[in-house]
């Protein structure tokens, strides 16, 4: 009975989804007219309520004010970002850096960018060192035999094929391990626990991430065989969180994996009972040597100053377990969707708006660095850059990484006009996002439309990062924000530098 009613529930859900989805497609076709008309036509659909009556704060003279209002109204009523993200996560799925799937994602991006009307669509290839996970199991052999869910961290070396069997040395936090004497862990598997705090801007990630990045090095210095950490995440589901780790050249490389939060808590409860706990850990990832990756670029070419670039983008690669919907299919959808909104509104920018789908972000921001290498000569013509790589929930504030009064004024104006859709001017500085960081450090001005990431680390780098987690209304607010921001910057005289 129970499973029967579940089936009914699931099929009702599915048909509701299909109806809503069909409705979205219809409203998108209509949304190529003016923003007001599009908002009215689709106002019968529940997910677009509010778009019709939204009064956008008056910040600019016309025609700019009207153009921005059109983009915001069309953005709120449209499903461009949502559909692009649906397409990427469904037709490509997981797309790890360097994999054949990431190569298919580049071809997908070329097709999608072309389809939405971007110009100069091209792939800029580069080479990375590939890595692939293998078997991964963790089993408590004593005192209470049971299996735990584990996943290898990106870049980890392997255990022997038959694994390590060893007693656990327990550290409640990374700081406890780092402060411990640099000896005494010979022949042991280190377990580093520690919880990550939830915060809208992900402020807990940096501190929590130390064990992921440096846990293997600190444990190896003390003689350990291997490391398991409590996943860097904020959920209580049995999905371990992967993510890139780092080795120090001076220290022996040892394997490191992450346990899901409940499995780590289980291990902790067993450990604090005081008996020796023996773990069998098998992880067999492989280095794959040089593999192809690449950035995909498309543009709306500027009509007056085509050499001046406003860059928006996200990253095309994802970790391997999920389909990379919130990290970072959403960022590709939001930024390409924003460009699509500008094209559909028939607007031609003065400066070039460039959309970049960066490759190989997850394994070390390699696409961001490759972009800088290739565009070194024209970085001074990159006027402003901004990435969407923090999920798909609503934008709540603007962060500035620009200099000079004229640039600050434009950023404040963007925040002011976006106050209509719930965005405020923030006080924290930004480098524009992970893939923008390398160009920001070479002087490219940056800004960020900061998404609410309170729940982002529930899904981040897990098998649970899938398309069903995306809220279409929040995506609509995001594409409205990015379209307005890119458009305003593209029409500005400011160089955002002085
Ligand atoms: Zn990301």
Boltz pocket constraint, residues with backbone or C-beta under 6 A from the ligand:
constraints:
  - pocket:
      binder: B
      contacts: [[A, 315], [A, 326], [A, 327], [A, 328], [A, 361], [A, 389]]
      max_distance: 6.0
